Amino acid sequence: MTQRFAPEAAAINEGIARSGRDADALRYLPIQGRKGVVWTVLLDARTAQPVGFVPLDSF
């Protein structure tokens, strides 16, 4: 994800660190809310449980 969204690498790395998991153990899911608000949810790759959020439009 940091390669695809290199300008946002700092925010992505911060979200990964807060999740307490290695980047390889995560997947991401873009979420769009009302009024155009977009975030990216970090998911545990094994359980698909949300473990963090990043203020990033990853669509």
Steps between C-alpha positions, in 0.01 A plus 500: 500500500785741571634441148166574337436808713859621556408864578291375794760253630541678835127478582487140380801399709350671804174306454691175460701570815185579700345171385776306675544269201755459224407653165505152342226389743263775385265566212320825426146599410400846376185635664299800384263668741240763451603840374801359315703401806741220403711285734691176466436220747792274589387138534669200659583276202399179683181608675386800292445688827560875483816592690560859390407794284694736275364833367573401140297472180624160380240453226 
